[in-house]
Amino acid sequence: MTGKLGPMPDISGSILRAAVKRVEDPRFIRGEGRYIANLAVPPGTLHVAFVRSPIPHGRLEGVDVAEARAMPGVVAVYTAADLDLPAIPAGLRMVPAEANRPVLATDTVRMVGELVAVVVAETERQAVDAADTVWPEIDPIDGVAGVVEAATDDAPRLFPEVGTNVMWDTNPDMATGPLTGAEVTIKTRFVNQRLAAVPLEGNATLAIPTPDGLDVYLGSQNVFGHRREMGHVLGLENHELRIVVPDMGGGFGAKFAAYPEQIATAAVARKLNRPARWIETRTENLAAMYHGRDQVQDVELGATSDGRIVGLRVTFWQNAGAYPTFGTYSPYMTAKMASGVYAIPTIETRIISVATNTAPTHAYRGAGRPEATAMIERAVDMLARRLDMDPAELRRVNLIGADAFPYRTPTKAEYDSGDYHMVLDRVLAMADYDGLRVEQARRRERNVRKQLGIGLSVYVEITAPFGGKEFARVEVHESGKVTAYSGTLSHGQGHATAYAQIVGSLFKIPHTDVTVIQGDTARVARGEGTGGSRSLQLGGSAVLGAGEAVVDKAKAIMAHLLEASAEDIVVMDGGRLGVAGVPDTARTWAELATLANERDALPDELEPGLEADFDFDQPGSSFPFGAHVTVVEVDTETGETELLTVFAVDDCGTIFNRLLVYGQIHGGIEQGAGQALLEHFVYDPEGYPLTGNLTTYMIPNSTTVPKVRLSPTETPTPLNPLGAKGIGESGTIGSTPSVQNAVIDAVSYLGIDHIDMPLTPQRVWQAIHAATT
């Protein structure tokens, strides 16, 4: 069944909006998670290790595998010629076929960590030891890591046959010069630095040959997308390739696409007709898993002298990495969301996506939207300083009014609903903003060592980009238990709890009686996966639709049995259906499921079984929004920042489980603060990584977690029957600029206008030193 649903049914008093604990957690707490590395593997499973390029760019002259092939336990060593697999398509029209990624390097390597050979052995240790003896012969070529540098005419070409490193230029004739009507102009360059995803569980693959093809266990945010990409390269049809995600330790967008390592492991299993497994090391993960962000922004913001913004012009330089994929396209989202929450009459953007000798960039928590919010919120803070206006007041002057929705921006974003003044006023009151400014002035007057910084951000983001479809199936068993199948995929979000709450509320049964199945192409018919904060609004609405269809079928069965009208049949407390006001007529779900399998008990028009499929189609994107205030202390002698408190008012439409929402916001705030203060994957100018492990690539930990004060609001979207918008990325989008603005605010009295992220003690100290000497 495909369709659009009506209004959400009355759920007053139900479990649906209760803050119930996650049903997933007890299993994980007991150490019973089923990750690839701790799955019981079949007897005879082989182990895979990869040989990678140690240099960023060079001509691959050969690979010496003789010693490795002779080592104990080694079953095979393969190079590109041995496996003979086609390249992995980028999947984007703007990327030329010449830039498609080979599974194993053929004649050229273009990044440190690129695969040049695969070693297969009886044990993992034997495979790793043998891989250490393989020496690729590479004739070095000059490399280039910087996005602006790679776009120049004299930069080394990653794909000489293409003739340029520029993969996408959307507006080469963009106008330059002052913005019409601007009396004050901010013209600056921001760097939104490269980040590593660093999920707790890296990539991993277990491929098992079957009589019909392959079963492949891996980490994926979209099993059907993985099946499509892997099947294309391996030459397998959908029915020949099963993709399964058991449990997955995080993804953050980086596990949305198939990796060469996963495809090579599957190819090995198929070639040798034995199961094969590969587990990524943390060093491999940092070097080769898709990175995020890495965007340079040239910004011009114009305003009148009283603070009215009249126009915005931005060029987004996007580093696409060595093999351009989704990262090439992600600045489309940045450009689309460039106006943020502000009524800016004129906006002009240009996107320049460029190939470099670095790891490819891809979706990473927010995928283009955090870059937009960071850009506009930093620019507005700089404008406030130029105009000598309070940054909260400048924002208030320019916010889109609550009566303007639905609102169409100059970049053609269609904001569905919002109240930006409300969330700003609420977060300022929560934080006692005026009191904080008084304390800040006191510290500055006394010239104390630790200065107070107060950072603001008001944001809007896009979730379920482009709308889209999602599939669900709900099935009632003769035991009375229920199974819901969804095309989304949970890796920490709490889908098993949220979807069970929806079904439990409809059926008036405990949500713990509902099992949720995701992440298996053999058990779920179709789906688009989890990303872009789409799951509850699309997947949840699909579960609702399937559940309502089952209820309708159950009512039809009861009406047939009782010779009553289906309109008179209701779902009663305790999970029973009967005639309204006549409880003695009621049957349980278990009884109805049994009857549904008896042909004589069914009306002629109904098929046996008590189940239903549903595809929910949302016509457009939803736009969550919110406001954050961050309070920090900056040590003016060392440059160290102490993150004190983050006050957050986030609106994700209707809230169905406050615990799940709070968890997503807390995690997002910490991840956003990590970008603002700590994280930066660094390459030297030619593409050699300088942050190859977790002693040099810094991530937040328990000692850096700030106090977080949350007060979410609800502005339902009209686009789905749940009224739900996404929440998975909002915390990150709102927190990053508020933390950055807070640190700069703490030292702005010294004449410091801007510091690029991450605001490490060294960078902050250097800015202070430059301003005071």
Secondary structure in CASP SS format (residue, H / E / C, confidence):
PFRMAT SS
TARGET T0000
AUTHOR 0000-0000-0000
METHOD secondary structure of the structure
MODEL  1
M C 1.00
T E 1.00
G E 1.00
K C 1.00
L C 1.00
G C 1.00
P C 1.00
M C 1.00
P C 1.00
D C 1.00
I C 1.00
S C 1.00
G C 1.00
S C 1.00
I C 1.00
L C 1.00
R C 1.00
A C 1.00
A C 1.00
V C 1.00
K C 1.00
R C 1.00
V C 1.00
E C 1.00
D H 1.00
P H 1.00
R H 1.00
F H 1.00
I H 1.00
R C 1.00
G C 1.00
E C 1.00
G C 1.00
R C 1.00
Y C 1.00
I H 1.00
A H 1.00
N H 1.00
L C 1.00
A C 1.00
V C 1.00
P C 1.00
P C 1.00
G C 1.00
T C 1.00
L E 1.00
H E 1.00
V E 1.00
A E 1.00
F E 1.00
V E 1.00
R E 1.00
S C 1.00
P C 1.00
I C 1.00
P C 1.00
H C 1.00
G E 1.00
R E 1.00
L E 1.00
E E 1.00
G E 1.00
V E 1.00
D E 1.00
V C 1.00
A H 1.00
E H 1.00
A H 1.00
R H 1.00
A C 1.00
M C 1.00
P C 1.00
G C 1.00
V E 1.00
V E 1.00
A E 1.00
V E 1.00
Y E 1.00
T C 1.00
A H 1.00
A H 1.00
D H 1.00
L H 1.00
D C 1.00
L C 1.00
P C 1.00
A C 1.00
I E 1.00
P C 1.00
A C 1.00
G C 1.00
L C 1.00
R C 1.00
M C 1.00
V C 1.00
P C 1.00
A H 1.00
E H 1.00
A H 1.00
N C 1.00
R E 1.00
P C 1.00
V C 1.00
L C 1.00
A C 1.00
T C 1.00
D C 1.00
T E 1.00
V E 1.00
R C 1.00
M C 1.00
V C 1.00
G C 1.00
E C 1.00
L E 1.00
V E 1.00
A E 1.00
V E 1.00
V E 1.00
V E 1.00
A E 1.00
E C 1.00
T C 1.00
E H 1.00
R H 1.00
Q H 1.00
A H 1.00
V H 1.00
D H 1.00
A H 1.00
A H 1.00
D C 1.00
T C 1.00
V C 1.00
W E 1.00
P E 1.00
E E 1.00
I E 1.00
D E 1.00
P E 1.00
I C 1.00
D C 1.00
G C 1.00
V C 1.00
A C 1.00
G C 1.00
V H 1.00
V H 1.00
E H 1.00
A H 1.00
A C 1.00
T C 1.00
D C 1.00
D C 1.00
A C 1.00
P C 1.00
R C 1.00
L C 1.00
F C 1.00
P C 1.00
E C 1.00
V C 1.00
G C 1.00
T C 1.00
N C 1.00
V E 1.00
M E 1.00
W E 1.00
D E 1.00
T C 1.00
N C 1.00
P C 1.00
D C 1.00
M C 1.00
A C 1.00
T C 1.00
G C 1.00
P C 1.00
L C 1.00
T C 1.00
G C 1.00
A C 1.00
E C 1.00
V E 1.00
T E 1.00
I E 1.00
K E 1.00
T E 1.00
R E 1.00
F E 1.00
V E 1.00
N E 1.00
Q E 1.00
R E 1.00
L E 1.00
A E 1.00
A C 1.00
V C 1.00
P C 1.00
L C 1.00
E C 1.00
G C 1.00
N C 1.00
A E 1.00
T E 1.00
L E 1.00
A E 1.00
I E 1.00
P E 1.00
T E 1.00
P C 1.00
D C 1.00
G E 1.00
L E 1.00
D E 1.00
V E 1.00
Y E 1.00
L E 1.00
G C 1.00
S C 1.00
Q C 1.00
N C 1.00
V H 1.00
F H 1.00
G H 1.00
H H 1.00
R H 1.00
R H 1.00
E H 1.00
M H 1.00
G H 1.00
H H 1.00
V H 1.00
L H 1.00
G C 1.00
L C 1.00
E C 1.00
N H 1.00
H H 1.00
E H 1.00
L E 1.00
R E 1.00
I E 1.00
V E 1.00
V C 1.00
P C 1.00
D C 1.00
M C 1.00
G C 1.00
G C 1.00
G C 1.00
F C 1.00
G C 1.00
A C 1.00
K C 1.00
F C 1.00
A C 1.00
A C 1.00
Y C 1.00
P H 1.00
E H 1.00
Q H 1.00
I H 1.00
A H 1.00
T H 1.00
A H 1.00
A H 1.00
V H 1.00
A H 1.00
R H 1.00
K H 1.00
L H 1.00
N C 1.00
R C 1.00
P C 1.00
A E 1.00
R E 1.00
W E 1.00
I E 1.00
E C 1.00
T C 1.00
R H 1.00
T H 1.00
E H 1.00
N H 1.00
L H 1.00
A H 1.00
A H 1.00
M C 1.00
Y C 1.00
H E 1.00
G E 1.00
R E 1.00
D E 1.00
Q E 1.00
V E 1.00
Q E 1.00
D E 1.00
V E 1.00
E E 1.00
L E 1.00
G E 1.00
A E 1.00
T C 1.00
S C 1.00
D C 1.00
G C 1.00
R C 1.00
I E 1.00
V E 1.00
G E 1.00
L E 1.00
R E 1.00
V E 1.00
T E 1.00
F E 1.00
W E 1.00
Q E 1.00
N E 1.00
A E 1.00
G E 1.00
A C 1.00
Y C 1.00
P C 1.00
T C 1.00
F H 1.00
G H 1.00
T H 1.00
Y H 1.00
S C 1.00
P H 1.00
Y H 1.00
M H 1.00
T H 1.00
A H 1.00
K H 1.00
M C 1.00
A C 1.00
S C 1.00
G C 1.00
V C 1.00
Y E 1.00
A C 1.00
I C 1.00
P C 1.00
T E 1.00
I E 1.00
E E 1.00
T E 1.00
R E 1.00
I E 1.00
I E 1.00
S E 1.00
V E 1.00
A E 1.00
T C 1.00
N C 1.00
T C 1.00
A C 1.00
P C 1.00
T E 1.00
H C 1.00
A C 1.00
Y C 1.00
R C 1.00
G C 1.00
A C 1.00
G C 1.00
R H 1.00
P H 1.00
E H 1.00
A H 1.00
T H 1.00
A H 1.00
M H 1.00
I H 1.00
E H 1.00
R H 1.00
A H 1.00
V H 1.00
D H 1.00
M H 1.00
L H 1.00
A H 1.00
R H 1.00
R H 1.00
L H 1.00
D C 1.00
M C 1.00
D C 1.00
P H 1.00
A H 1.00
E H 1.00
L H 1.00
R H 1.00
R H 1.00
V H 1.00
N H 1.00
L E 1.00
I C 1.00
G C 1.00
A H 1.00
D H 1.00
A H 1.00
F C 1.00
P C 1.00
Y E 1.00
R E 1.00
T C 1.00
P C 1.00
T C 1.00
K C 1.00
A C 1.00
E E 1.00
Y E 1.00
D C 1.00
S C 1.00
G C 1.00
D C 1.00
Y H 1.00
H H 1.00
M H 1.00
V H 1.00
L H 1.00
D H 1.00
R H 1.00
V H 1.00
L H 1.00
A H 1.00
M H 1.00
A H 1.00
D C 1.00
Y H 1.00
D H 1.00
G H 1.00
L H 1.00
R H 1.00
V H 1.00
E H 1.00
Q H 1.00
A H 1.00
R H 1.00
R H 1.00
R H 1.00
E H 1.00
R H 1.00
N C 1.00
V C 1.00
R C 1.00
K E 1.00
Q E 1.00
L E 1.00
G E 1.00
I E 1.00
G E 1.00
L E 1.00
S E 1.00
V E 1.00
Y E 1.00
V E 1.00
E C 1.00
I C 1.00
T E 1.00
A C 1.00
P C 1.00
F C 1.00
G C 1.00
G E 1.00
K E 1.00
E E 1.00
F E 1.00
A E 1.00
R E 1.00
V E 1.00
E E 1.00
V E 1.00
H C 1.00
E C 1.00
S C 1.00
G C 1.00
K C 1.00
V E 1.00
T E 1.00
A E 1.00
Y E 1.00
S E 1.00
G C 1.00
T C 1.00
L C 1.00
S C 1.00
H C 1.00
G C 1.00
Q C 1.00
G C 1.00
H H 1.00
A H 1.00
T H 1.00
A H 1.00
Y H 1.00
A H 1.00
Q H 1.00
I H 1.00
V H 1.00
G H 1.00
S H 1.00
L H 1.00
F H 1.00
K C 1.00
I C 1.00
P C 1.00
H H 1.00
T H 1.00
D H 1.00
V E 1.00
T E 1.00
V E 1.00
I E 1.00
Q C 1.00
G C 1.00
D E 1.00
T C 1.00
A C 1.00
R C 1.00
V C 1.00
A C 1.00
R C 1.00
G C 1.00
E C 1.00
G C 1.00
T C 1.00
G C 1.00
G C 1.00
S C 1.00
R C 1.00
S H 1.00
L H 1.00
Q H 1.00
L H 1.00
G H 1.00
G H 1.00
S H 1.00
A H 1.00
V H 1.00
L H 1.00
G H 1.00
A H 1.00
G H 1.00
E H 1.00
A H 1.00
V H 1.00
V H 1.00
D H 1.00
K H 1.00
A H 1.00
K H 1.00
A H 1.00
I H 1.00
M H 1.00
A H 1.00
H H 1.00
L H 1.00
L H 1.00
E C 1.00
A C 1.00
S C 1.00
A H 1.00
E H 1.00
D H 1.00
I E 1.00
V E 1.00
V E 1.00
M E 1.00
D C 1.00
G C 1.00
G C 1.00
R E 1.00
L E 1.00
G E 1.00
V E 1.00
A C 1.00
G C 1.00
V C 1.00
P H 1.00
D H 1.00
T H 1.00
A C 1.00
R E 1.00
T E 1.00
W H 1.00
A H 1.00
E H 1.00
L H 1.00
A H 1.00
T H 1.00
L H 1.00
A H 1.00
N C 1.00
E C 1.00
R H 1.00
D H 1.00
A H 1.00
L C 1.00
P C 1.00
D C 1.00
E C 1.00
L C 1.00
E C 1.00
P C 1.00
G C 1.00
L C 1.00
E E 1.00
A E 1.00
D E 1.00
F E 1.00
D E 1.00
F E 1.00
D E 1.00
Q E 1.00
P C 1.00
G C 1.00
S C 1.00
S E 1.00
F C 1.00
P C 1.00
F E 1.00
G E 1.00
A E 1.00
H E 1.00
V E 1.00
T E 1.00
V E 1.00
V E 1.00
E E 1.00
V E 1.00
D E 1.00
T C 1.00
E C 1.00
T C 1.00
G C 1.00
E C 1.00
T E 1.00
E E 1.00
L E 1.00
L E 1.00
T E 1.00
V E 1.00
F E 1.00
A E 1.00
V E 1.00
D E 1.00
D E 1.00
C C 1.00
G E 1.00
T C 1.00
I C 1.00
F C 1.00
N C 1.00
R H 1.00
L H 1.00
L H 1.00
V H 1.00
Y H 1.00
G H 1.00
Q H 1.00
I H 1.00
H H 1.00
G H 1.00
G H 1.00
I H 1.00
E H 1.00
Q H 1.00
G H 1.00
A H 1.00
G H 1.00
Q H 1.00
A H 1.00
L H 1.00
L C 1.00
E C 1.00
H C 1.00
F C 1.00
V C 1.00
Y E 1.00
D C 1.00
P C 1.00
E C 1.00
G C 1.00
Y C 1.00
P E 1.00
L C 1.00
T C 1.00
G C 1.00
N C 1.00
L C 1.00
T C 1.00
T C 1.00
Y C 1.00
M C 1.00
I C 1.00
P C 1.00
N C 1.00
S H 1.00
T H 1.00
T H 1.00
V C 1.00
P C 1.00
K E 1.00
V E 1.00
R E 1.00
L E 1.00
S C 1.00
P C 1.00
T E 1.00
E C 1.00
T C 1.00
P C 1.00
T C 1.00
P C 1.00
L C 1.00
N C 1.00
P C 1.00
L C 1.00
G C 1.00
A E 1.00
K C 1.00
G C 1.00
I C 1.00
G C 1.00
E C 1.00
S H 1.00
G H 1.00
T H 1.00
I H 1.00
G H 1.00
S H 1.00
T H 1.00
P H 1.00
S H 1.00
V H 1.00
Q H 1.00
N H 1.00
A H 1.00
V H 1.00
I H 1.00
D H 1.00
A H 1.00
V H 1.00
S H 1.00
Y H 1.00
L H 1.00
G C 1.00
I C 1.00
D C 1.00
H C 1.00
I C 1.00
D C 1.00
M C 1.00
P C 1.00
L C 1.00
T C 1.00
P H 1.00
Q H 1.00
R H 1.00
V H 1.00
W H 1.00
Q H 1.00
A H 1.00
I H 1.00
H H 1.00
A H 1.00
A H 1.00
T H 1.00
T C 1.00
END
